[in-house]
Amino acid sequence: MKRGIFLMVLISLTVGGYLGWNRFFAGTTRFTASERYLYIPTQSADRATVLGLLEADSMISHKSAFDWMGKQLDYWENVKPGRYKIEKGLSTYKIVKLLRSGRQAPTRLVINKLRMPQDLVKVIGRCIESDSAIIHDFINQSEKMKELGFTEANWPAMIIPNTYEVLWTWETEKVLEKLKTERDKWWSQKDREEKAAAYGLTPYEVHIIASIVEEETNKKDDKPLVASVYLNRIKRGMPLQADPTVRFAMKDFKSNRVLYTHLRTPSAYNTYMNRGLPPGPICTATPQTLEAVLNAPKTEYIFFVANADLMGGSTFTSNLSDHNKAARLYQDSLSAWLKRKAIKEKAIRDSIAANSETVVK
C-alpha cells in the first residue's frame, strides 16, 4: 500500500515537473518564422499592454504562464518600452528575462539620397517610435535643431549617407546627434579636412559641390571628372551653371531636361543666375562622391555633356568649341531616340485601339 502511494506521488511529481518545465523553460513561441519583433510603446509600457501584444500577435503559447513568470522575476514592476527580437523556440523564462533586461533590437536607419527635409522625416519615422508629425515639427521648427548645428540650408551637409543602428525608443534629437557625430568622425579621418583646405574649401563647401556632382551623374568613373569641372570653374571665377541646382530651385526632381526658360528661375540656388556656391547642398552626398571631390584629378576641363551613346557617361572638354560639338551630337542622338520612342508608343496605342474595336464588333 505504502509503495503504491509512493509511486503515485512520484508519478505526480514527475508529471507536474514535466508540465512545469514545458510551460516555463521549453520553447513557447507559436510563430513559424525564425523571429518576430515585439514593440512595447513608451506611453503604455505595462503588464496589460505586454500581455495584450503577446496574445494579439500569437507570439506565445501560454499567456498565464508568462504572467506568472513575470511576477516571479519582478518584471511587471519595471516594464521597459522598446523593440525586442523574439526568436523562435525561446522559453517563457528567457523571453521574460529579455524584456526585463531592456536589451532592445536596434533598427536600421538607411540613408541614401535625401533632398528635402520631409525626406529626412520619412526615413527617421520608419525607425523610431515618435509620430511623423512630431519628427516633422522638430526638424522644421525646433530650436534644438539649431543647437545641434542643423539649419534649413545646411542639414544635408550634417549627414553622411550610410546604414546606422538606432533604438526604436530614441527621440529625434538623439538620432540627429548620432548622425552629426558620425559625420564629424568621417571628416576627422584620412586627412579629409586637410584635403578640403588644399582646395581652399571648408568641409561644408565640399558637401555643396559633392551634392551637385551627386545629382549630375551616377557613373562612378565620371564623378571625379565632374568634380574637377566645378573646381576649375570656381578657381576661374566662372558661374557654376549646374542644371541640378535649377531643378532644386524649381523643386522638380523628376524631369531630366532643363530648358532655357528654367534658367531664369529666381532662387539663391540657381547657379545660372548667381555666381559662387549655392547656400547649401541640394542633397545628401555619399561618401564616395565626397571622396571624388576631395581627390579630384587636376584637369583643364570646364565643360561636360552627356555622351551621344546615351549610356550615362559624359564627354569632358576644355573649350567652348569642342563642348558645342559634343553637345550637338548628344542633342541629335537624344532627339532621334525620343522620335523612335514616340513612334513605338503610337504603334502600341494604335494596336490597343484596333484590338478594342475588334472586341466591340
C-alpha positions as CSV (number, residue, x, y, z in Angstrom):
1,M,0.0,0.0,0.0
2,K,2.7,2.4,1.0
3,R,4.7,1.5,-2.1
4,G,1.7,2.2,-4.3
5,I,1.2,5.6,-2.6
6,F,4.9,6.4,-3.1
7,L,4.7,5.6,-6.8
8,M,1.6,7.7,-7.2
9,V,3.3,10.7,-5.6
10,L,6.4,10.1,-7.6
11,I,4.5,10.0,-10.8
12,S,2.5,13.1,-9.9
13,L,5.7,15.0,-9.1
14,T,7.3,13.8,-12.4
15,V,4.3,14.8,-14.5
16,G,4.0,18.1,-12.6
17,G,7.7,18.8,-13.1
18,Y,7.5,18.0,-16.7
19,L,4.4,20.2,-17.2
20,G,6.0,23.0,-15.3
21,W,9.3,22.7,-17.3
22,N,7.3,22.5,-20.5
23,R,5.4,25.7,-19.7
24,F,8.2,27.8,-18.3
25,F,11.5,26.5,-19.8
26,A,10.6,24.8,-23.1
27,G,10.0,26.7,-26.3
28,T,6.8,28.7,-26.0
29,T,6.7,30.7,-29.3
30,R,3.8,30.0,-31.7
31,F,5.1,31.6,-34.9
32,T,6.8,29.8,-37.7
33,A,9.2,32.5,-38.8
34,S,12.7,32.5,-37.4
35,E,12.0,35.6,-35.3
36,R,9.3,38.2,-34.5
37,Y,9.5,41.7,-33.1
38,L,7.6,42.9,-30.1
39,Y,7.1,46.7,-29.9
40,I,6.3,47.9,-26.4
41,P,5.2,51.6,-26.5
42,T,6.6,54.2,-24.1
43,Q,3.2,55.6,-23.2
44,S,1.7,52.3,-22.1
45,A,4.6,50.1,-21.0
46,D,2.8,48.0,-18.5
47,R,1.6,44.4,-17.8
48,A,-1.7,44.7,-19.7
49,T,-0.1,46.1,-22.8
50,V,2.6,43.4,-22.9
51,L,0.2,40.5,-22.3
52,G,-2.2,42.0,-24.9
53,L,0.5,42.4,-27.5
54,L,1.8,38.8,-27.0
55,E,-1.7,37.4,-27.3
56,A,-2.7,39.6,-30.3
57,D,0.4,38.6,-32.2
58,S,0.1,35.0,-31.2
59,M,3.7,35.0,-30.0
60,I,3.5,32.7,-27.0
61,S,1.5,29.5,-26.2
62,H,0.8,30.1,-22.5
63,K,-0.2,33.6,-21.5
64,S,-1.0,32.6,-17.9
65,A,2.5,31.1,-17.6
66,F,4.1,34.2,-19.0
67,D,2.1,36.3,-16.5
68,W,3.2,34.1,-13.6
69,M,6.8,34.2,-14.7
70,G,6.7,38.0,-15.0
71,K,5.6,38.1,-11.3
72,Q,8.3,35.8,-10.2
73,L,11.1,37.8,-11.9
74,D,9.7,41.2,-10.8
75,Y,9.2,42.2,-14.4
76,W,5.7,43.8,-14.1
77,E,7.0,46.4,-11.8
78,N,9.6,47.6,-14.3
79,V,8.3,47.1,-17.9
80,K,10.7,48.8,-20.3
81,P,9.5,50.1,-23.7
82,G,11.3,49.2,-26.8
83,R,11.6,46.9,-29.8
84,Y,12.5,43.3,-28.8
85,K,13.5,40.4,-31.1
86,I,11.7,37.2,-30.0
87,E,13.5,34.3,-31.6
88,K,11.6,31.1,-32.5
89,G,11.9,28.5,-29.7
90,L,12.6,30.8,-26.8
91,S,11.1,29.8,-23.5
92,T,8.8,31.8,-21.3
93,Y,11.7,32.3,-18.8
94,K,14.1,33.6,-21.5
95,I,11.5,35.9,-23.0
96,V,10.7,37.5,-19.7
97,K,14.4,37.9,-18.9
98,L,15.0,39.5,-22.3
99,L,12.2,42.0,-21.8
100,R,13.2,42.7,-18.2
101,S,16.8,43.5,-19.4
102,G,15.6,46.2,-21.7
103,R,18.0,44.9,-24.3
104,Q,16.4,46.3,-27.5
105,A,17.0,45.1,-31.0
106,P,18.3,48.1,-33.0
107,T,16.5,49.3,-36.1
108,R,18.4,50.1,-39.3
109,L,18.3,53.7,-40.4
110,V,19.2,53.6,-44.1
111,I,20.1,57.0,-45.5
112,N,20.6,57.3,-49.2
113,K,20.0,60.4,-51.3
114,L,17.8,62.9,-49.4
115,R,16.8,66.3,-51.0
116,M,14.1,67.8,-48.8
117,P,13.5,67.9,-45.0
118,Q,10.4,65.8,-45.5
119,D,12.6,63.0,-46.9
120,L,14.6,63.0,-43.7
121,V,11.3,62.9,-41.7
122,K,10.3,59.8,-43.6
123,V,13.5,57.8,-43.1
124,I,13.7,58.6,-39.4
125,G,9.9,57.9,-39.0
126,R,10.4,54.4,-40.2
127,C,12.9,53.6,-37.4
128,I,11.7,55.2,-34.2
129,E,8.6,55.3,-32.2
130,S,7.8,59.0,-32.5
131,D,4.9,60.1,-34.7
132,S,6.0,61.6,-38.1
133,A,4.2,64.8,-37.2
134,I,6.4,65.2,-34.1
135,I,9.6,64.4,-36.1
136,H,8.5,66.9,-38.7
137,D,7.9,69.7,-36.1
138,F,11.3,69.0,-34.6
139,I,13.2,69.1,-37.9
140,N,11.3,72.1,-39.3
141,Q,10.8,74.3,-36.3
142,S,12.7,73.2,-33.2
143,E,15.4,75.5,-31.7
144,K,17.0,72.2,-30.7
145,M,17.9,71.7,-34.4
146,K,19.9,74.9,-34.4
147,E,21.6,74.0,-31.1
148,L,22.7,70.7,-32.8
149,G,24.1,72.7,-35.7
150,F,21.4,71.9,-38.2
151,T,19.8,74.7,-40.3
152,E,17.3,74.8,-43.1
153,A,20.2,75.2,-45.6
154,N,23.0,73.0,-44.1
155,W,21.2,69.9,-42.9
156,P,22.2,67.7,-45.9
157,A,25.9,68.5,-45.0
158,M,25.4,67.2,-41.5
159,I,24.7,63.7,-42.7
160,I,26.8,61.0,-44.3
161,P,24.6,58.6,-46.2
162,N,25.1,55.1,-44.7
163,T,23.2,52.5,-42.6
164,Y,23.1,53.3,-38.9
165,E,21.8,51.4,-35.9
166,V,19.3,53.3,-33.7
167,L,16.9,52.3,-31.0
168,W,13.2,52.4,-31.6
169,T,12.6,54.5,-28.4
170,W,15.1,57.2,-29.3
171,E,13.8,60.7,-29.7
172,T,14.6,62.6,-33.0
173,E,17.2,64.7,-31.2
174,K,19.2,61.6,-30.3
175,V,19.1,60.3,-33.9
176,L,20.3,63.6,-35.2
177,E,23.1,63.7,-32.6
178,K,24.3,60.3,-33.8
179,L,24.2,61.4,-37.4
180,K,26.2,64.5,-36.6
181,T,28.7,62.5,-34.5
182,E,29.2,60.1,-37.4
183,R,29.6,62.9,-39.8
184,D,32.2,64.6,-37.7
185,K,34.0,61.3,-37.2
186,W,34.1,60.8,-41.0
187,W,35.7,64.2,-41.6
188,S,38.3,63.7,-38.9
189,Q,39.8,60.7,-40.7
190,K,42.2,60.2,-43.7
191,D,43.2,63.9,-43.8
192,R,39.9,64.9,-45.3
193,E,39.8,68.3,-43.7
194,E,43.4,69.0,-44.9
195,K,42.4,67.9,-48.5
196,A,39.5,70.3,-48.4
197,A,41.7,73.1,-47.2
198,A,44.2,72.5,-50.0
199,Y,41.4,73.5,-52.4
200,G,40.6,76.5,-50.3
201,L,37.3,74.9,-49.2
202,T,35.6,74.1,-45.9
203,P,34.0,70.7,-45.4
204,Y,30.6,72.4,-45.8
205,E,31.6,73.7,-49.2
206,V,32.8,70.3,-50.2
207,H,29.4,68.9,-49.3
208,I,27.7,71.5,-51.5
209,I,29.9,70.7,-54.5
210,A,29.6,66.9,-53.9
211,S,25.8,67.3,-53.8
212,I,25.8,68.8,-57.3
213,V,28.1,66.1,-58.5
214,E,25.8,63.5,-56.9
215,E,22.9,64.8,-59.0
216,E,24.9,65.2,-62.2
217,T,25.9,61.6,-62.6
218,N,25.6,58.1,-61.2
219,K,28.6,56.9,-63.2
220,K,31.4,56.3,-60.6
221,D,34.3,56.9,-63.1
222,D,32.8,60.3,-64.1
223,K,32.3,61.7,-60.7
224,P,36.0,62.9,-60.1
225,L,36.0,64.5,-63.5
226,V,32.7,66.3,-62.9
227,A,34.1,67.5,-59.6
228,S,37.2,68.8,-61.4
229,V,35.0,70.8,-63.8
230,Y,33.3,72.6,-60.9
231,L,36.5,73.1,-59.0
232,N,38.0,74.6,-62.2
233,R,35.0,76.9,-62.6
234,I,35.3,78.1,-59.0
235,K,39.0,78.7,-59.5
236,R,38.4,80.8,-62.6
237,G,35.6,82.7,-61.0
238,M,33.1,81.3,-63.5
239,P,29.5,80.7,-62.6
240,L,28.8,77.0,-61.9
241,Q,25.9,76.8,-64.2
242,A,24.8,73.5,-62.8
243,D,21.5,72.1,-64.1
244,P,20.8,70.2,-60.8
245,T,20.7,73.5,-58.9
246,V,18.0,74.8,-61.2
247,R,15.9,71.6,-60.7
248,F,16.4,72.1,-57.0
249,A,15.3,75.7,-57.2
250,M,12.2,74.5,-59.1
251,K,11.7,71.6,-56.7
252,D,11.4,69.4,-59.8
253,F,13.3,66.2,-59.3
254,K,11.6,64.1,-62.0
255,S,12.5,65.9,-65.2
256,N,15.9,65.3,-66.7
257,R,15.8,68.2,-69.1
258,V,16.4,71.9,-68.1
259,L,15.1,74.4,-70.6
260,Y,16.3,77.9,-71.2
261,T,13.1,79.3,-69.5
262,H,14.0,77.3,-66.4
263,L,17.4,79.0,-66.2
264,R,15.6,82.2,-65.1
265,T,14.0,80.6,-62.0
266,P,14.5,83.1,-59.2
267,S,16.4,81.4,-56.4
268,A,19.6,81.7,-54.4
269,Y,20.2,78.1,-55.5
270,N,20.1,78.9,-59.3
271,T,23.8,78.9,-60.3
272,Y,23.0,80.3,-63.7
273,M,21.7,83.5,-62.1
274,N,24.1,83.6,-59.2
275,R,27.9,83.2,-59.0
276,G,29.6,81.1,-56.4
277,L,28.2,78.2,-54.5
278,P,24.5,77.9,-53.6
279,P,23.6,78.5,-49.9
280,G,23.6,74.8,-49.1
281,P,23.8,71.3,-50.5
282,I,21.0,70.2,-52.8
283,C,21.0,66.6,-51.5
284,T,23.0,64.4,-49.1
285,A,26.2,63.4,-50.9
286,T,27.5,59.8,-50.5
287,P,31.0,59.2,-49.0
288,Q,32.1,58.1,-52.5
289,T,31.1,61.4,-54.1
290,L,32.6,63.4,-51.3
291,E,35.9,61.5,-51.9
292,A,35.5,62.2,-55.6
293,V,35.6,65.9,-54.8
294,L,38.4,65.6,-52.3
295,N,40.5,63.5,-54.7
296,A,39.5,65.1,-57.9
297,P,42.2,64.9,-60.6
298,K,43.9,68.1,-61.9
299,T,42.3,68.8,-65.3
300,E,41.7,71.6,-67.7
301,Y,38.1,70.6,-68.1
302,I,35.4,73.4,-67.7
303,F,32.6,71.7,-69.7
304,F,30.9,68.4,-69.9
305,V,27.9,67.0,-71.6
306,A,26.2,63.5,-71.8
307,N,27.7,61.2,-74.3
308,A,25.9,60.7,-77.6
309,D,25.6,57.0,-77.0
310,L,23.1,57.8,-74.2
311,M,24.7,55.2,-71.9
312,G,25.1,57.5,-68.9
313,G,28.7,58.7,-69.4
314,S,29.9,62.2,-70.2
315,T,32.2,64.0,-72.6
316,F,34.6,66.4,-71.0
317,T,36.1,69.4,-72.8
318,S,38.3,72.4,-72.0
319,N,37.0,74.8,-74.6
320,L,33.6,76.0,-75.8
321,S,34.0,74.9,-79.4
322,D,34.6,71.3,-78.5
323,H,31.8,71.4,-76.0
324,N,29.3,72.7,-78.5
325,K,30.3,69.9,-81.0
326,A,29.8,67.3,-78.2
327,A,26.5,68.9,-77.2
328,R,25.1,68.9,-80.7
329,L,25.9,65.2,-81.1
330,Y,24.1,64.5,-77.8
331,Q,21.1,66.6,-78.7
332,D,20.8,64.9,-82.2
333,S,21.1,61.5,-80.6
334,L,18.5,62.3,-77.9
335,S,16.1,63.8,-80.4
336,A,16.4,60.6,-82.6
337,W,15.8,58.4,-79.5
338,L,12.7,60.5,-78.5
339,K,11.3,60.2,-82.0
340,R,11.8,56.4,-82.1
341,K,10.2,56.2,-78.6
342,A,7.2,58.3,-79.8
343,I,6.7,56.1,-82.9
344,K,6.8,53.0,-80.8
345,E,4.3,54.3,-78.2
346,K,2.0,55.4,-81.0
347,A,2.2,51.9,-82.6
348,I,1.3,50.3,-79.2
349,R,-1.7,52.7,-78.8
350,D,-2.9,52.0,-82.3
351,S,-2.7,48.3,-81.7
352,I,-4.6,48.5,-78.5
353,A,-7.3,50.6,-80.2
354,A,-7.6,48.2,-83.1
355,N,-8.0,45.2,-80.7
356,S,-10.6,47.1,-78.8
357,E,-12.7,47.8,-81.9
358,T,-12.5,44.1,-82.9
359,V,-13.8,43.1,-79.4
360,V,-16.7,45.5,-79.6
361,K,-17.7,44.3,-83.1
